Structure formats: C-alpha cells, structure tokens
C-alpha cells in the first residue's frame, strides 16, 4: 500500500474542506432558492438545518474518515465488512458527478475569458449561452481545459496540491464575494417603465421572511429545497468528507474544525445571496431570478451589461470567483475518486490521477456534446426532461445522495452506534458540545427526513399522496 498523505494541520484541512463545500451551488442555487422560497424564511430554515441535519452528516463523514484513515469503500468495510456495499455506493457519487462538473467549470471558464478579453457585451445577447453550449468544439475544449486544471492540483498531492491551492484560493474567493456584495448594495436603476429600484431594496427582499400564500405544503417544499441545498453546500454523502477526514491528523480538534467549516460555508452562501439578489432585483425585479444555468449564464450577464463600463469589471470578478469556487469543488470530487482508486488498486497518486484524467476526458467530452452531437430529451422520474448532464446530475444528487444519507444514518445510528462517531470527536479529551443533538438526529430525525427527501426526489411522494 502506498504511503498515506495528509493535511499539515487544522487550517489546511478546514480551507480544503470549505473549498469543497463552497462550490457553484452556493453562487447560483442558494440565491435562487432564497428568492423563490420567501427570502428570510429560507435563510432561517437553512440555518436551522445546517446546525442540525447538515452538522450530523458532516460530523459523521469526517469522523469516519479520520477513525479509519481510509476512503469511503474501505472505511465502511473496516467498520462493518457486510456494509462495504454502502462504501461502494458512496464511491459512485463522485464518479458520476465528475462526468459533468468539468463541463459546468468549462462554461464558467468560457465566460471568464470573454470578460477578460473585453467582449462582455456579447454574453448579454439573447441566445449566447445556448449557442455556446451547442457548439461541439468550443464547449468541449473549455470543459477539457477545466478538467486538466483540476487534475494538475490533484496530481500534486494533498499537502503540496490541494492544501496549498486551497490556502491561496479560499481567502481570495471570500474577498471577491464580499467586495461584489458591497457594490451590489449601492446600485440604483430606473427601468424603461420609470420604476426605480435599488440594491438595498433587493437586500431587504433577500432578508425579509415572506409568508405570502404560505401553506403547510409550501413550507414542506421550502424545507426540502433547503435540505437538498445542504448536499451541494457541505459535500456530504458523496465520500469527499470521508476522504478529507482520512487525511486529518489525530491531534486536530474535529469539533472546532467542523464548526469552522459550517461557518465558512454558510457565510459564503449568505454573502453570495447578498451579492446576486440585490443586483438582479435592481435591474430586473423579482422576475429576473431564474433557476439553474439561466441565473449565472443568462440573467447576470444582462445585469452586468446594464451597469455600463463598470459592469464588465464586476462581471470579470464574478466569473473569476465562480471559477475558483468550481475548481475547489471539482478538485475535491476528483480527489475522492482518486483516493479510492489508490487504495483499491494499490497504485500511486500520479498513476491513478493520470489514468482517471484520461477516462474523464472521454466522459467529459460525451457529456459536453450532450447539447449538440448527442443531444436528446431524456424524461426524468420527477417529471422533468433534460440532456445527458441533467441525467447525471439527477442520478447523483436527487437519487443517490438522499439514499446514501438514509443508509448512513441507519448504519451509524442502529447497526454500529453513534458512540463510534462521538468517541472520535472526543478522541483527545475534547468536549463534543452537540453530542445530544447528534445522537437524536442520527437515529431518529435524519433517517425520516432523508426518506421523505428521497421519495420526493424520485417522484414517489406525490404518488403516495
């Protein structure tokens, strides 16, 4: 077996883990959901879930990783050989995600280059995004370029690659987000109809809980939206935090580390909302908030264009921020796959990275071409339709991750014992302040919530009703 590498200390681990958690989902999905689900109401629900449900999954993954010093497949096998299948299932989440994350990273890289070359007005035109992703050569080239960047970081290892990269990128990312958020608050705009709006008004829309037309069913949907966002935000139930946990030294206080990861991720998500919602509201009103790629690649470029010359600079910084966020997350996904392959096949990091990069070059190209050469409308069980990228995203995020979380809670809460995790959290005599919450969540509340989320994600909840 090859020698196990690791993080140099707590700061390196926290920044790398936060880098994994702070991804594209924080920049477009969180603001969109906040706008859709009652502004401050969504924020309150999300914060409560982060401190309970998200905390439970995050602690479980990191503690299991450090306790076993293994990535997910061997970690579960070591704890209970008959449950190795859960490790295998968990391993396949980053395997699937890696097929399309570089494609999204390529989209961001393309927009970044456009703003860098002073052609910002072009991306604000109707149809620009659709034209780009349907161009087989351009979309494929940018996706492969982003994949190679990711592979270079992983190739250089944990301390010299992932940790060193995260220590540089994460502070820069935070500064950029804060700077753009402050600028957004002071925007003013009067549209063609004479309606004047300001960024501060948009900020109030973001913060103020909106209970208009609220029913129990709608509140459940807000709850489920916030729950699904946790998977994007905290990188749980996909083996990443188990892998990163396996690199953490025994003397590191996991309680402090988990708290810092929670705070960093939540603060970035909140500031991302304060960066995007006031700007979009100022120039487009509430109608400008569209979900998915539409927000980042269609709505925001139009907003930046409306700002005039300064908009090109803001757009450049925004997509630089998005590129950093996407790259840190993509690195963690590839690292999870690489680490498992190193253990399974007893190969070096460099061998595993090179082979996986070649495989994912093919997979990334195929997914990228799903909007052109291989374009098809694929019906999904939740009633929607999409292309190859949407299918991979649905399989990993809507099916596998809720199901894995459900099984993980059953495994730790009932097959093993919560004590397996709580003892690891108190390994050096530290006090695990939220032990009581953890024990109740992992055994009783989280499994029920995950079952509901899984049934809702695959479209079975409506049928049961």
C-alpha positions in Angstrom: 0.0 0.0 0.0 1.3 3.4 -0.9 2.1 5.8 1.9 -0.9 7.8 3.2 -0.5 11.6 2.8 -2.3 14.2 4.8 -3.0 17.8 5.7 -0.4 19.7 7.5 -2.8 20.8 10.2 -6.3 22.1 11.1 -6.1 25.3 8.9 -5.2 23.3 5.8 -8.0 20.8 6.4 -10.6 23.5 7.1 -9.7 25.5 4.0 -9.7 22.4 1.8 -13.0 21.1 3.2 -14.5 24.6 2.9 -13.2 24.8 -0.7 -15.0 21.6 -1.4 -18.2 22.8 0.2 -18.1 26.3 -1.4 -19.0 25.5 -5.0 -21.1 26.7 -7.9 -24.2 25.7 -5.9 -23.5 28.4 -3.4 -23.3 31.1 -6.1 -26.4 30.4 -8.2 -28.5 27.7 -6.4 -28.6 29.3 -2.9 -29.6 32.8 -4.1 -32.2 31.4 -6.5 -33.8 29.2 -3.7 -33.7 32.1 -1.3 -35.6 34.3 -3.8 -38.1 31.6 -4.6 -38.7 30.4 -1.1 -39.6 33.5 0.8 -36.2 35.2 1.3 -35.5 35.4 5.0 -37.8 32.3 5.6 -35.5 30.2 3.5 -32.4 31.6 5.3 -33.9 30.8 8.7 -34.9 27.2 7.7 -31.5 26.6 6.0 -29.5 27.9 9.0 -31.5 25.6 11.4 -30.9 22.6 9.1 -27.1 23.4 8.8 -26.8 23.4 12.6 -28.7 20.1 13.0 -29.1 17.9 9.9 -26.1 19.2 7.9 -23.9 19.1 11.1 -24.9 15.5 11.6 -23.9 14.3 8.2 -20.7 16.4 8.2 -19.6 15.1 11.6 -20.3 11.5 10.5 -18.3 11.7 7.3 -15.3 13.4 8.8 -15.2 11.3 12.0 -15.4 8.0 10.0 -12.7 9.2 7.7 -10.2 10.0 10.5 -11.1 7.0 12.6 -10.5 4.5 9.7 -7.8 6.5 7.8 -9.5 5.2 4.7 -11.6 6.5 1.8 -15.3 5.5 1.7 -15.1 2.0 0.3 -12.5 0.7 2.7 -13.8 2.9 5.6 -17.2 1.2 5.6 -15.7 -2.2 5.1 -13.3 -1.7 8.0 -16.2 -0.6 10.3 -18.5 -3.4 9.2 -17.4 -5.8 6.4 -21.0 -6.6 5.5 -21.7 -2.9 4.8 -18.9 -2.5 2.3 -21.7 -2.1 -0.3 -22.6 1.3 1.2 -19.0 2.4 0.7 -19.1 1.3 -3.0 -22.4 3.1 -3.5 -21.0 6.3 -1.9 -17.9 6.0 -4.1 -20.0 6.1 -7.3 -21.5 9.5 -6.4 -18.2 11.5 -7.1 -17.6 9.1 -10.0 -20.9 10.3 -11.6 -20.5 13.9 -10.6 -17.0 14.1 -12.1 -18.5 13.3 -15.5 -20.3 16.7 -15.7 -18.7 19.0 -13.2 -15.9 19.9 -15.6 -18.5 20.8 -18.2 -20.0 23.4 -15.9 -16.5 24.5 -15.0 -15.8 24.9 -18.7 -18.9 27.1 -19.1 -17.6 29.4 -16.3 -14.1 29.4 -17.8 -15.5 30.4 -21.2 -17.4 33.4 -19.7 -14.3 34.4 -17.7 -12.2 34.5 -20.9 -14.9 36.6 -22.6 -14.8 39.2 -19.8 -11.0 39.1 -19.7 -10.9 39.9 -23.5 -13.3 42.9 -23.1 -16.2 41.3 -25.0 -18.7 41.4 -22.1 -21.5 42.9 -24.3 -21.6 39.7 -26.4 -22.6 37.4 -23.5 -25.5 39.6 -22.6 -27.1 38.9 -26.0 -30.1 36.6 -26.2 -29.1 33.1 -27.3 -25.4 33.5 -26.5 -25.3 30.7 -23.8 -27.4 28.3 -25.9 -25.2 28.9 -29.0 -22.0 28.3 -26.9 -23.1 25.0 -25.3 -24.4 23.7 -28.6 -21.1 24.4 -30.3 -19.4 20.9 -30.0 -15.8 22.2 -30.4 -15.8 25.3 -28.1 -17.8 23.7 -25.3 -15.7 20.6 -25.4 -12.4 22.4 -25.4 -13.2 24.6 -22.4 -14.6 21.5 -20.4 -11.4 19.6 -21.1 -9.2 22.6 -20.1 -11.0 22.8 -16.8 -10.6 19.1 -16.2 -6.8 19.3 -16.8 -6.5 22.2 -14.3 -8.3 20.1 -11.8 -6.1 17.1 -12.5 -2.9 19.1 -12.0 -3.9 20.1 -8.5 -4.9 16.5 -7.5 -1.7 15.1 -9.2 0.5 17.2 -6.9 -1.0 15.6 -3.8 -2.7 16.6 -0.6 -0.3 19.0 1.1 1.5 20.4 -1.9 -1.5 20.3 -4.2 -5.0 20.5 -2.6 -4.0 22.2 0.7 -1.6 24.7 -1.0 -4.1 25.6 -3.6 -7.0 26.0 -1.1 -4.9 28.2 1.2 -4.4 30.6 -1.7 -7.8 30.4 -3.4 -10.2 30.5 -0.4 -9.2 33.9 1.1 -9.2 35.4 -2.4 -12.6 34.0 -3.1 -14.0 35.4 0.1 -12.6 38.9 -0.6 -14.1 38.9 -4.1 -17.5 37.9 -2.9 -17.6 40.4 -0.1 -16.4 43.2 -2.5 -19.0 42.5 -5.1 -21.8 42.1 -2.4 -20.9 45.6 -1.0 -21.0 47.1 -4.5 -24.4 45.4 -5.3 -26.0 47.0 -2.2 -25.4 50.5 -3.5 -26.7 50.0 -7.0 -29.6 52.2 -8.4 -31.6 51.8 -11.6 -34.7 53.1 -13.3 -36.2 50.9 -16.0 -38.0 51.8 -19.2 -41.3 52.0 -17.4 -39.9 54.5 -14.9 -39.8 52.1 -12.0 -36.8 52.9 -9.7 -35.2 50.2 -7.7 -32.0 50.0 -5.5 -29.7 47.2 -4.4 -30.6 47.9 -0.8 -34.3 47.2 -1.6 -33.2 43.9 -3.1 -31.3 43.2 0.1 -34.4 43.7 2.1 -36.3 41.3 -0.2 -33.5 38.8 0.5 -33.6 39.2 4.3 -37.3 39.7 5.0 -39.3 36.5 5.6 -42.2 36.3 3.1 -45.1 34.3 4.3 -47.4 35.4 1.5 -49.6 32.4 0.4 -47.8 30.1 2.8 -49.4 26.7 3.3 -48.1 23.6 5.0 -47.4 22.1 1.6 -45.4 25.1 0.5 -43.4 25.1 3.8 -42.6 21.5 3.3 -41.2 22.4 -0.2 -39.1 25.2 1.4 -37.8 22.6 3.9 -37.0 20.1 1.1 -35.3 22.8 -1.0 -33.1 23.8 2.0 -32.3 20.2 2.6 -31.2 19.5 -0.9 -29.1 22.6 -0.8 -27.1 21.1 2.1 -25.8 18.4 -0.2 -24.5 21.0 -2.6 -23.1 23.2 0.2 -21.5 20.7 2.6 -20.3 18.0 0.2 -21.8 15.3 2.4 -22.9 11.8 1.4 -20.5 11.6 -1.5 -17.4 10.3 0.1 -15.5 13.6 -0.2 -15.5 14.4 3.5 -14.7 10.8 4.4 -11.6 11.1 2.2 -10.6 14.5 3.5 -11.3 13.3 7.1 -8.8 10.4 6.5 -6.1 13.0 5.8 -6.6 14.8 9.2 -4.1 14.2 11.9 -5.3 12.7 15.2 -4.3 15.8 17.3 -6.7 18.1 15.3 -9.8 19.2 17.2 -12.6 18.0 15.0 -15.2 20.0 16.9 -13.5 23.3 16.1 -12.8 22.1 12.5 -16.5 21.2 11.9 -17.7 24.5 13.4 -15.3 26.4 11.2 -16.4 24.6 8.0 -20.1 25.2 8.9 -19.4 28.9 9.5 -17.3 29.4 6.4 -19.7 27.7 4.1 -22.8 29.3 5.5 -21.3 32.8 5.4 -20.2 32.4 1.8 -23.6 31.2 0.8 -25.3 34.1 2.6 -22.9 36.7 1.1 -23.4 35.1 -2.4 -27.1 35.8 -2.0 -26.3 39.4 -0.9 -24.1 39.7 -4.0 -26.6 38.4 -6.6 -30.1 39.1 -5.4 -29.7 42.9 -4.9 -28.1 43.3 -8.3 -30.7 41.2 -10.2 -33.6 42.8 -8.3 -32.2 46.3 -9.0 -32.1 45.8 -12.8 -34.7 43.0 -13.4 -37.0 42.9 -10.3 -38.0 39.6 -8.8 -38.8 38.3 -12.3 -35.1 38.2 -13.1 -34.4 35.4 -10.7 -34.3 32.2 -12.8 -33.0 28.9 -11.5 -30.2 26.8 -12.9 -27.8 27.9 -15.5 -30.2 30.7 -16.5 -29.3 32.8 -13.5 -25.5 32.7 -13.9 -25.1 32.5 -17.6 -28.1 34.5 -18.9 -29.6 36.8 -16.2 -26.4 38.0 -14.6 -24.6 38.9 -17.8 -27.6 41.1 -18.7 -27.4 42.7 -15.3 -23.6 43.4 -15.7 -24.3 44.9 -19.2 -26.9 47.2 -17.7 -24.3 48.6 -15.3 -22.3 50.1 -18.1 -18.5 50.0 -18.3 -18.1 49.1 -14.6 -20.3 46.1 -15.3 -17.5 44.5 -17.3 -15.2 44.7 -14.3 -17.8 43.3 -11.9 -18.6 40.5 -14.4 -14.9 39.7 -14.6 -14.5 39.4 -10.9 -17.8 37.5 -10.5 -16.7 34.8 -13.0 -13.3 34.7 -11.5 -15.0 34.0 -8.2 -17.2 31.3 -9.8 -14.1 29.7 -11.4 -12.3 29.5 -8.1 -15.4 28.0 -6.4 -16.0 25.5 -9.2 -12.3 24.5 -9.2 -12.0 23.9 -5.5 -15.2 21.7 -5.6 -14.1 19.8 -8.7 -10.7 19.1 -7.1 -12.4 17.5 -4.1 -14.6 15.4 -6.3 -11.7 14.1 -8.3 -9.7 13.6 -5.1 -12.4 11.3 -3.7 -12.3 9.1 -6.8 -8.5 9.1 -6.9 -8.1 8.2 -3.2 -10.4 5.3 -3.5 -8.7 4.0 -6.6 -5.3 4.3 -5.0 -6.5 2.1 -2.1 -8.4 -0.4 -4.3 -5.7 -1.0 -6.9 -2.6 -0.1 -4.8 -1.3 2.4 -7.2 0.5 5.7 -6.7 -1.4 9.0 -6.7 0.2 10.0 -10.0 -0.7 6.8 -11.7 -4.3 7.0 -10.5 -4.6 10.7 -11.5 -3.3 10.2 -15.0 -5.5 7.1 -15.7 -8.6 8.8 -14.3 -7.9 12.0 -16.2 -7.8 10.1 -19.5 -11.0 8.3 -18.6 -12.8 11.5 -17.6 -11.5 13.3 -20.8 -13.7 10.9 -22.7 -16.7 11.1 -20.2 -16.5 14.9 -20.1 -16.4 15.2 -23.9 -19.5 13.0 -24.2 -21.5 15.0 -21.6 -20.4 18.3 -23.2 -21.6 17.0 -26.5 -25.0 16.2 -25.0 -26.1 19.7 -26.0 -25.0 19.2 -29.7 -23.9 15.9 -31.2 -25.6 13.7 -28.6 -28.5 16.0 -27.8 -31.6 14.2 -26.7 -34.6 15.0 -24.5 -34.4 12.5 -21.6 -37.6 12.1 -19.4 -36.7 12.0 -15.7 -38.8 10.3 -13.0 -39.5 13.7 -11.3 -41.5 14.8 -14.4 -38.9 17.0 -16.0 -36.8 16.5 -19.1 -33.1 17.1 -19.7 -29.9 16.3 -21.5 -27.1 14.0 -20.5 -25.7 16.4 -17.9 -29.2 16.7 -16.3 -29.4 12.9 -16.2 -26.1 12.6 -14.4 -27.0 15.4 -12.0 -30.3 13.8 -11.3 -28.8 10.4 -10.6 -26.1 11.7 -8.3 -27.9 14.5 -6.4 -31.6 13.5 -6.4 -31.3 9.7 -6.1 -28.0 8.5 -4.8 -27.2 11.2 -2.2 -30.5 11.1 -0.3 -30.5 7.3 -0.4 -26.9 7.1 0.8 -27.7 9.6 3.6 -30.6 7.4 4.7 -28.4 4.3 4.8 -25.6 6.1 6.5 -27.9 7.2 9.3 -29.2 3.7 9.7 -25.7 2.3 9.7 -24.3 4.7 12.3 -27.4 5.1 14.4 -28.5 1.5 14.6 -26.1 -1.0 13.1 -22.9 0.4 14.8 -23.7 3.0 17.4 -23.5 6.8 17.5 -20.7 6.3 20.1 -18.4 5.2 17.2 -18.6 8.8 15.9 -18.9 10.7 19.2 -15.8 8.9 20.6 -13.8 10.1 17.6 -15.0 13.6 18.2 -13.7 13.4 21.8 -10.5 11.5 20.9 -8.2 13.9 22.6 -10.4 14.8 25.5 -12.3 17.5 23.7 -16.0 18.1 24.6 -18.4 17.3 21.9 -20.9 20.1 22.7 -23.7 18.9 20.4 -23.4 15.2 21.3 -27.1 15.1 22.4 -28.3 16.7 19.2 -26.1 14.4 17.1 -27.5 11.2 18.8 -31.1 12.2 18.3 -30.6 13.4 14.7 -28.6 10.4 13.5 -31.0 7.8 15.0 -34.5 9.3 14.7 -34.9 12.6 12.8 -32.4 12.4 9.9 -33.5 9.0 8.7 -37.1 10.1 8.4 -36.2 13.4 6.7 -33.9 11.6 4.2 -36.6 9.0 3.4 -39.1 11.9 2.6 -36.5 13.7 0.5 -35.6 10.5 -1.4 -39.3 9.8 -2.1 -39.9 13.4 -3.2 -36.8 13.4 -5.4 -37.8 10.3 -7.3 -41.4 11.4 -7.7 -42.9 8.8 -5.3 -44.1 11.2 -2.7 -46.8 12.6 -4.9 -48.0 9.1 -5.8 -48.2 8.1 -2.1 -50.4 11.1 -1.5 
